[in-house]
Amino acid sequence: MRKIVQKKTWWFLFLYLIGSPALVYSFDINQFIFNGLSKNRTSLDMGGSGIIKDSGIKFLSQSKLIRNVQFLRLQTHDITNIGAKALAASPYLTKLKFLDLFQNNIESDGIIALAFSKNVTSLTYLNLWGNQVGDKGIVDGIAKSKNLAQLEHLDLSGNQIGPNGAKAIAKAGFKALRVLLLGDNHIGDEGFAAIAESSNLPSLKILDVSKNQIGSRGMKRWKTSANINSLSELNLKRNQLGNEGIKYLAGTKNLSTLKKLDLQWNQFNFQGAKDLSQSVHLRSLTILNVWGNEISDKGVQAIKESPHLKNLTNTIFPFDRGEVSTGRELEGLQEN
């Protein structure tokens, strides 16, 4: 039997390599899905081949072979609302804890179906990076459903959730959430402030709000907030903090536990660097990225000589990549 499966697998790879999607899809998609299951049937990693699509998801959802699956990865398979609703309706995914739907085409209706599924109620990890959730999918789905209250990791990067989506997340009861990734969502100052002031995210350790048009107004609201006070990583890359926003950040008591801070491309200069160097609230920092800001040599020197930033082990300065021992750690804070 093993020889037969191996033979089929190699034949599938051959068809895939010669570039015939029709032949690949007609080649026993069922067997391809079965081959992705781990031996103990608790893990199914379909990677990112892009061939499963909604029809394959329908078959998968109806298979008893997935009744023990806890880990399911379905990245870049062109899954739409149809596939998402098929997953939601499956009676065989009651043990699912990890669901990765990275870069598919699921919109709000599909997300709402998943959020209110009577079958998928044990998720602790949900990756929806690069779908089309929108604020409706958050307000009427993810934030509203009690089925997702136990989530520990939620990635909504690149989903156009806007300030309303961020506000809905802030009001929801995600008491166990440790990782929240909201990069590239246009949440602005209002959405950022809602997260900063939320009392419903007590376990949050890692927050990514990069590329969200956040300015000094949003940072000022964080400075005066008594909540979100145990972060270890904060990604503010490609926002619009400016010197004023950096001043508020440097004076934020809630950041005393922060170890990794990404401030790339935030439109601040020497004054901002000076305020960072004088911050008594950033003593725990071990990784700091200020690439893309015109802080000048004086700003670099201020940070290097700061008595409050002695724990820094990796720092990226403008035009000085040599300061970094492990650049990957800083370029992808959200990968943890």
C-alpha positions as CSV (number, residue, x, y, z in Angstrom):
1,M,0.0,0.0,0.0
2,R,2.9,2.4,0.9
3,K,4.5,1.8,-2.5
4,I,1.2,2.7,-4.2
5,V,0.8,6.0,-2.2
6,Q,4.4,6.9,-3.0
7,K,3.9,6.2,-6.7
8,K,0.8,8.4,-6.7
9,T,2.7,11.2,-4.9
10,W,5.5,11.2,-7.4
11,W,3.1,11.2,-10.3
12,F,1.3,14.2,-8.8
13,L,4.6,16.0,-8.4
14,F,5.4,15.3,-12.0
15,L,2.1,16.7,-13.2
16,Y,2.6,19.7,-11.0
17,L,6.1,20.4,-12.3
18,I,5.1,20.2,-16.0
19,G,2.6,22.9,-15.3
20,S,-0.8,21.4,-16.1
21,P,-3.3,22.6,-13.5
22,A,-6.1,20.6,-15.1
23,L,-4.2,17.4,-15.0
24,V,-3.1,18.0,-11.4
25,Y,-6.6,18.7,-10.2
26,S,-8.0,15.7,-12.0
27,F,-5.3,13.6,-10.4
28,D,-7.1,12.2,-7.3
29,I,-7.3,15.3,-5.1
30,N,-8.6,13.0,-2.5
31,Q,-5.3,11.1,-2.3
32,F,-3.4,14.4,-2.1
33,I,-5.4,15.5,0.9
34,F,-5.0,12.1,2.6
35,N,-1.2,12.2,2.1
36,G,-1.1,15.5,4.0
37,L,-2.4,13.9,7.1
38,S,0.1,13.1,9.8
39,K,0.3,9.4,10.9
40,N,-1.7,10.0,14.0
41,R,-4.2,12.1,12.1
42,T,-4.0,15.1,14.4
43,S,-2.2,17.4,11.9
44,L,-3.0,18.3,8.3
45,D,-0.6,20.7,6.6
46,M,-1.6,21.4,3.0
47,G,1.1,24.1,2.7
48,G,0.6,26.6,-0.1
49,S,0.2,24.6,-3.3
50,G,-2.9,26.6,-4.3
51,I,-4.7,23.6,-5.9
52,I,-7.3,22.6,-3.3
53,K,-9.8,25.4,-3.7
54,D,-13.4,25.3,-2.5
55,S,-14.2,21.9,-4.1
56,G,-11.2,20.3,-2.3
57,I,-12.2,22.0,1.0
58,K,-15.7,20.6,0.6
59,F,-14.3,17.0,0.3
60,L,-12.0,17.6,3.2
61,S,-14.8,18.8,5.4
62,Q,-16.8,15.7,4.8
63,S,-14.1,13.2,5.5
64,K,-14.1,11.2,8.7
65,L,-10.3,11.1,8.5
66,I,-10.1,14.6,10.0
67,R,-12.1,13.8,13.1
68,N,-9.0,13.9,15.3
69,V,-7.3,16.9,13.5
70,Q,-6.1,19.6,15.9
71,F,-3.7,21.4,13.5
72,L,-4.9,22.5,10.0
73,R,-2.9,24.7,7.6
74,L,-4.5,25.8,4.4
75,Q,-2.4,28.7,3.1
76,T,-2.9,30.3,-0.4
77,H,-5.5,27.8,-1.8
78,D,-7.9,30.4,-3.2
79,I,-10.5,29.5,-0.6
80,T,-13.6,31.7,-0.7
81,N,-16.7,32.0,1.5
82,I,-17.9,28.7,0.1
83,G,-14.8,26.8,1.4
84,A,-15.0,28.7,4.8
85,K,-18.7,27.7,5.2
86,A,-17.8,24.1,4.4
87,L,-15.2,24.1,7.2
88,A,-17.7,25.7,9.5
89,A,-20.3,23.0,8.8
90,S,-18.0,20.1,9.2
91,P,-18.9,17.8,12.1
92,Y,-15.4,16.4,12.1
93,L,-13.5,19.5,13.2
94,T,-14.6,19.6,16.8
95,K,-11.0,19.0,18.1
96,L,-9.5,21.8,15.9
97,K,-7.2,24.2,17.8
98,F,-4.9,25.6,15.1
99,L,-6.4,27.0,11.9
100,D,-4.2,28.8,9.3
101,L,-6.0,30.4,6.4
102,F,-3.2,32.7,5.3
103,Q,-3.8,34.5,2.0
104,N,-7.0,33.2,0.7
105,N,-10.1,35.1,-0.5
106,I,-12.5,34.7,2.4
107,E,-14.8,37.6,3.0
108,S,-17.0,38.7,5.9
109,D,-19.8,36.1,5.4
110,G,-17.3,33.2,5.4
111,I,-15.6,34.5,8.6
112,I,-19.0,35.0,10.3
113,A,-19.9,31.4,9.5
114,L,-16.6,30.2,11.0
115,A,-17.0,32.4,14.1
116,F,-20.5,31.0,14.9
117,S,-19.8,27.4,13.9
118,K,-21.2,24.9,16.4
119,N,-18.4,22.5,15.4
120,V,-15.3,24.7,15.4
121,T,-15.4,25.9,19.0
122,S,-11.9,25.1,20.4
123,L,-9.6,27.3,18.4
124,T,-6.6,28.9,20.2
125,Y,-4.8,30.0,17.0
126,L,-6.4,31.7,14.0
127,N,-4.4,33.1,11.1
128,L,-6.5,35.1,8.5
129,W,-3.6,37.2,7.1
130,G,-4.3,38.6,3.7
131,N,-8.0,37.7,3.4
132,Q,-10.9,40.2,3.0
133,V,-12.5,40.1,6.4
134,G,-13.4,43.8,6.6
135,D,-14.9,45.5,9.6
136,K,-18.2,43.6,9.1
137,G,-16.4,40.3,9.6
138,I,-15.0,41.5,12.9
139,V,-18.0,43.4,14.3
140,D,-20.6,40.7,13.3
141,G,-18.3,37.7,13.5
142,I,-14.9,37.4,15.3
143,A,-15.6,40.0,18.0
144,K,-19.2,39.0,18.6
145,S,-18.9,35.2,18.8
146,K,-18.3,33.6,22.2
147,N,-16.8,30.5,20.3
148,L,-13.5,32.3,19.9
149,A,-13.2,33.6,23.5
150,Q,-10.3,31.2,24.1
151,L,-8.1,32.5,21.3
152,E,-4.4,33.0,22.2
153,H,-3.1,34.0,18.7
154,L,-5.1,36.1,16.2
155,D,-3.6,37.4,12.9
156,L,-5.8,39.8,11.0
157,S,-3.0,41.5,9.0
158,G,-4.0,43.1,5.7
159,N,-7.8,42.6,6.1
160,Q,-9.1,46.2,5.9
161,I,-10.8,46.1,9.3
162,G,-10.4,49.8,9.8
163,P,-11.0,51.6,13.2
164,N,-14.4,50.0,13.7
165,G,-12.9,46.5,13.5
166,A,-10.2,47.5,16.0
167,K,-12.7,49.0,18.3
168,A,-14.8,45.8,18.2
169,I,-11.8,43.7,19.1
170,A,-11.0,46.0,22.0
171,K,-14.5,45.5,23.3
172,A,-14.6,41.7,22.9
173,G,-13.7,39.4,25.7
174,F,-10.4,38.0,24.4
175,K,-9.1,37.4,27.9
176,A,-6.6,34.7,26.8
177,L,-5.2,36.5,23.7
178,R,-1.4,36.7,23.8
179,V,-0.6,37.7,20.2
180,L,-2.6,40.2,18.2
181,L,-1.4,41.1,14.7
182,L,-3.2,44.0,13.0
183,G,-0.7,45.3,10.5
184,D,-1.8,47.1,7.4
185,N,-5.5,47.6,8.4
186,H,-6.0,51.4,8.4
187,I,-7.1,51.4,12.0
188,G,-5.7,54.9,12.5
189,D,-5.4,56.8,15.8
190,E,-9.0,55.8,16.9
191,G,-8.5,52.1,16.4
192,F,-5.1,52.1,18.0
193,A,-6.4,54.1,21.0
194,A,-9.2,51.7,21.5
195,I,-6.8,48.8,21.7
196,A,-4.5,50.7,24.1
197,E,-7.4,51.6,26.4
198,S,-9.0,48.1,26.3
199,S,-9.4,46.3,29.6
200,N,-10.4,43.2,27.7
201,L,-6.9,42.1,26.6
202,P,-5.2,41.4,29.9
203,S,-2.9,38.6,28.6
204,L,-1.6,40.5,25.5
205,K,2.2,40.1,25.0
206,I,2.8,40.8,21.3
207,L,1.1,43.6,19.4
208,D,1.6,44.4,15.7
209,V,0.0,47.6,14.5
210,S,2.4,48.4,11.7
211,K,1.3,50.4,8.6
212,N,-1.9,51.7,10.2
213,Q,-1.6,55.5,9.9
214,I,-1.1,56.0,13.6
215,G,0.1,59.4,14.7
216,S,0.8,61.3,17.9
217,R,-2.9,61.5,18.9
218,G,-3.1,57.7,19.2
219,M,0.2,57.5,21.1
220,K,-1.0,60.2,23.5
221,R,-4.1,58.1,24.3
222,W,-1.8,55.1,25.1
223,K,0.3,57.2,27.4
224,T,-2.7,58.0,29.6
225,S,-4.1,54.5,29.5
226,A,-3.9,52.1,32.5
227,N,-4.4,49.0,30.4
228,I,-2.2,46.9,28.0
229,N,0.6,47.0,30.5
230,S,2.5,43.7,30.0
231,L,3.6,43.8,26.4
232,S,7.0,42.2,25.5
233,E,6.9,43.1,21.7
234,L,5.4,46.1,19.9
235,N,5.6,46.7,16.2
236,L,4.8,50.3,15.1
237,K,6.7,50.2,11.9
238,R,5.6,52.6,9.0
239,N,3.3,54.8,11.0
240,Q,3.4,58.6,11.5
241,L,4.4,59.1,15.1
242,G,6.8,61.9,14.5
243,N,8.8,63.5,17.4
244,E,5.6,64.2,19.4
245,G,4.4,60.6,19.1
246,I,7.8,59.3,20.2
247,K,7.8,61.7,23.2
248,Y,4.5,60.2,24.3
249,L,5.8,56.7,23.7
250,A,8.9,57.3,25.8
251,G,6.8,58.6,28.6
252,T,4.4,55.6,28.6
253,K,4.7,53.7,31.9
254,N,2.8,50.7,30.4
255,L,5.8,49.8,28.3
256,S,8.1,48.9,31.1
257,T,8.0,45.2,30.2
258,L,8.8,45.8,26.5
259,K,11.7,43.8,25.1
260,K,11.3,44.4,21.3
261,L,10.3,47.7,19.7
262,D,10.1,48.4,16.0
263,L,9.9,52.1,15.1
264,Q,11.0,51.9,11.4
265,W,9.9,54.8,9.2
266,N,8.0,56.9,11.7
267,Q,9.2,60.4,10.7
268,F,11.2,61.4,13.8
269,N,14.6,62.9,14.1
270,F,17.3,63.6,16.7
271,Q,14.7,64.9,19.2
272,G,12.8,61.6,19.0
273,A,16.0,59.6,19.5
274,K,16.9,61.8,22.4
275,D,13.5,61.2,24.1
276,L,13.9,57.4,23.6
277,S,17.4,57.6,25.2
278,Q,16.0,59.4,28.2
279,S,13.1,57.1,28.8
280,V,13.1,55.3,32.1
281,H,10.2,53.2,31.0
282,L,12.2,51.4,28.2
283,R,14.8,49.8,30.5
284,S,13.8,46.2,29.5
285,L,14.4,46.7,25.8
286,T,16.7,44.3,24.2
287,I,15.8,44.9,20.5
288,L,15.2,48.4,19.0
289,N,14.7,49.2,15.3
290,V,14.8,52.9,14.3
291,W,15.7,52.4,10.7
292,G,14.3,54.9,8.2
293,N,14.2,57.8,10.6
294,E,16.6,60.8,10.2
295,I,18.0,60.7,13.8
296,S,21.5,61.8,12.7
297,D,24.8,60.7,14.3
298,K,23.9,62.6,17.4
299,G,20.7,60.5,17.8
300,V,22.6,57.3,17.3
301,Q,25.1,58.3,19.9
302,A,22.3,59.3,22.4
303,I,20.8,55.8,22.1
304,K,24.2,54.1,22.3
305,E,25.2,56.0,25.4
306,S,21.8,56.0,27.2
307,P,22.0,54.8,30.8
308,H,18.4,53.6,30.5
309,L,19.0,51.4,27.4
310,K,21.8,49.2,28.7
311,N,20.0,46.0,28.0
312,L,19.9,46.6,24.3
313,T,21.7,43.7,22.5
314,N,20.4,44.3,18.9
315,T,19.8,47.8,17.5
316,I,19.2,48.8,13.9
317,F,20.2,52.4,13.2
318,P,19.8,54.2,9.9
319,F,22.6,53.3,7.5
320,D,24.2,51.1,10.1
321,R,23.1,47.5,9.6
322,G,26.3,46.4,11.2
323,E,24.8,47.0,14.6
324,V,22.6,43.9,14.2
325,S,23.7,40.4,15.1
326,T,20.5,38.8,14.0
327,G,18.6,41.0,11.5
328,R,15.8,38.6,11.0
329,E,14.6,39.1,14.6
330,L,14.0,42.8,13.9
331,E,12.6,42.6,10.4
332,G,9.8,40.3,11.5
333,L,8.8,40.9,15.1
334,Q,5.4,39.5,14.2
335,E,6.8,36.1,13.3
336,N,7.1,35.0,16.9
